[in-house]
Amino acid sequence: MKHTFFWAMALAVGATLSSCDQIWSARNVPDAVKVKFVESYPTIKRVDWDQKGNLFEAEFKISGRERKALFQEDGTLVSYTEEIEEQYLPKTVATHLQQQFNNYKIEEVHRVQEGNMTSFVVEVEKGTRDYKLRYSEAGELLDKSAYAAPEVQQQAASLLPMKDSGTTVEDLGMADTRWELPAELREVSGISLLSDGTMACVQDEEGKIFVYDLEKEAIAREIPFAGPGDYEGIAIAGENAYIVRSDGTLFEIANFTSEKPTTKVYEASFPATINIEGLAYDQEQNQLLLAPKGHDPKLKMQKAIYAFSLDSRTFLLEPVVNIPLDQVEPPKKGKKKKSEYDVLQPSSLEKHPTDDALYLLDAVNNRLYSMTKDGKLTRTLELDESQLRQAEGLTFDQDGAMYIASEGGKKGKGVILKYTKGIN
């Protein structure tokens, strides 16, 4: 039987545990499990708990997507499961599905992390036949079981009617330098160049900053700041680093290069459809800019850039930039769009150091955009998928040289590419 309960995050784990002790103990959840969960997911306010033998499973949502964390009685994390989009399946898994289940509809996809092992669970449906498939990262079918699929309400979406944007689509061209990243950064999701020439990186599973030495081509340091989560972007402002999670929650790591950095969490309240992926520092306004991959239905045919003030340490109530979608040139290739908003799905955001323009990466549509501060797209560049499989991170040095980070496939590696002349 599952129990749902709510709590407010306290300033410290000890305080949180104390304030919730009576509620939790009534449900027989061990103290060690409570502590570990609050440490790992400090902003989660709603969780369903279920006891499975001697294990305790927490089910919750981030950015509207299901997550599950399974703990032992001593607080050890056994497994972490997250709902993902079909496009993030390894190519080997996607190929097997196309060959063996081509006429089936994919209902849900989950990524499961158990220690050092990653697997993918895919639920497929065809008429009255429904299966749950479990794959290894290498694309090997580990398990196939029948299950009763819930009814799914179908929603039709039309493609956005586009106007002539007045801009042409160009090719980004070849990079000058290429770095292959270690296994820890295969799923690199954000980068920021530091003043000493090293690269601060985050990936979308571990709550750590990985400082990568471009000269030595190795990780120089790891800086933990939180538990597992869907971390998407990183920005540096002075001595502090800021990480954004996909639900918009910000993690401030003060004096992040010191021996004892401290972390503070700022919880966001964006709609579940937003899914924040881009984060940039706007020094002129002393604020952080946040770019969503998703959309806010209230904005109709626009997407937006949001802001977090570093003066007041609060999220601004209204968007600071609105981007009309009728100026986006429809991509010529790729999968059919599920929604009219999918023509623009930012995966990273950065402000240029010299010309004040904003730059948007779009991993899904394989594009890079430059944009004015009032939301007008000025240039559109196609990315080469052979170089950038899934472009997730973007940063510049002080002279305007551009760095783009891309996730690797199952047999590939994450990479960082340098374009010395930017897009000039």
Residue, then its C-alpha position, 0 to 999 in steps of 0.5 A: m500500500k502506498h502513502t502520500f505525504f507532504w513536507a517543507m524542506a528545512l535548512a538542514v537534513g537534521a532539521t528536516l528529519s526532526s520536523c518530519d519524524q512523526i509522520w515518517s515513523a508512522r509509515n515505518v520508513p527508516d531514519a537512514v532512508k529519510v535522511k538519504f532521500v532529503e539529501s538527494y532530493p531536497t525540493i521534492k514536496r510530494v512522494d509516494w512510498d511503497q515497501k517492497g520486502n526489505l526495500f523502500e521505494a520512493e515515487f515522485k516527479i520532476s518536470g512532470r516525469e516519473r522518477k523512482a528511487l529504491f533504498q535499502e534500510d540503511g539508506t543505500l540507493v539500490s536503483y534510480t529510474e527516470e522516465i525519458e523520451e524515446q529519442y534518448l534510447p541508444k541507437t542499438v535499442a532503437t534498431h532492435l525495436q524497429q526490427q522486432f516491434n516495428n508495428y508496435k506503439i511505444e507507450e513509455v520509456h524508462r532509464v534504470q541505473e543500478g550501480n554501474m549498470t544502466s538498462f532501458v525499459v520500454e513499454v510497447e502496445k499493439g491492439t491487445r498485445d502489450y509488452k514490457l521490454r528490458y534492454s541493456e545499453a548494448g541493445e541486448l533484450l534482457d527480458k520480455s514480459a506481458y502486461a496490462a497497458p492502461e488506456v491512453q488518450q490520443q491527442a492530435a497536434s498540427l504542425l505550426p504554419m510558418k511564415d517567411s523568417g527572412t533568414t537563411v539556414e547555414d551550415l556551422g562548418m567544421a570545428d578546429t579542435r575536438w576533445e573526447l570525454p571520459a565515461e563519466l561525461r558520456e551524457v554531458s549536459g552543460i559546460s562553462l569555461l573557467s578563467d584558468g582554461t579548464m571546463a566545468c561540466v555537468q551531466d544529467e544523472e549525477g549531482k557533481i561538477f566535473v572540472y575537465d582539463l582541456e590540456k591534459e584531457a582528463i578530469a581534474r576534480e569532481i565537486p559534489f553538490a546534490g544527489p542524482g537528478d536531471y541536471e541540465g545547465i551550468a553557469i559561473a558568476g564570480e566565485n559561485a557556480y549555478i546548476v539548473r535541474s530540468d524542473g527549473t530548480l537552481f543549485e548555488i554552489a558558493n566558492f565552488t573551487s574552494e576546499k569546502p564549497t556550500t550549496k543552497v537550493y532555490e526551488a522553482s514553480f514553473p509549469a510541468t510542461i516547461n523542462i528547463e535545459g539552458l542556463a546562462y549568466d547575464q552580467e549586465q543585469n546580474q541575473l541568470l537566464l533560463a531557457p526551456k525546452g518545453h513550453d508554457p501554454k499561456l504564451k501561445m505561439q511563443k517560447a520564453i527566456y526566464a530569469f533569476s535575479l542574483d540581487s534578490r535571489t528570486f525568480l522573476l515573475e514574467p519572462v524577460v524574452n519572448i520568442p515568436l515561433d513563426q520566425v523559426e524556419p521548419p527543420k527539413k529533416g528529423k522525426k515528425k513533430k508531436s507538437e507545434y511548439d517542437v520546432l524550437q527546443p532549446s538544449s542550451l543557452e549562452k550570452h556572447p561575451t562581445d556582441d551581447a547576442l544570445y545563442l540557443l542550441d537545439a539538440v532535437n532539431n540539430r540547430l544553433y541560433s543567434m538571437t537579439k535580446d528582444g527575441k528576434l532570431t538573426r541567424t540559423l545554423e545546421l549542426d553536423e550530426s556526424q560531429l555533434r550527435q546530441a548538442e547539449g552544452l554551449t560556452f564561449d571564451q572571452d575572445g568569442a571562441m565557441y565550445i559545444a558539448s555533445e552527448g555520446g551514443k552507446k559505443g561513442k563518447g561525449v565530446i567538446l568541439k571548439y570553433t575558434k572563430g565562432i559563427n562569423 
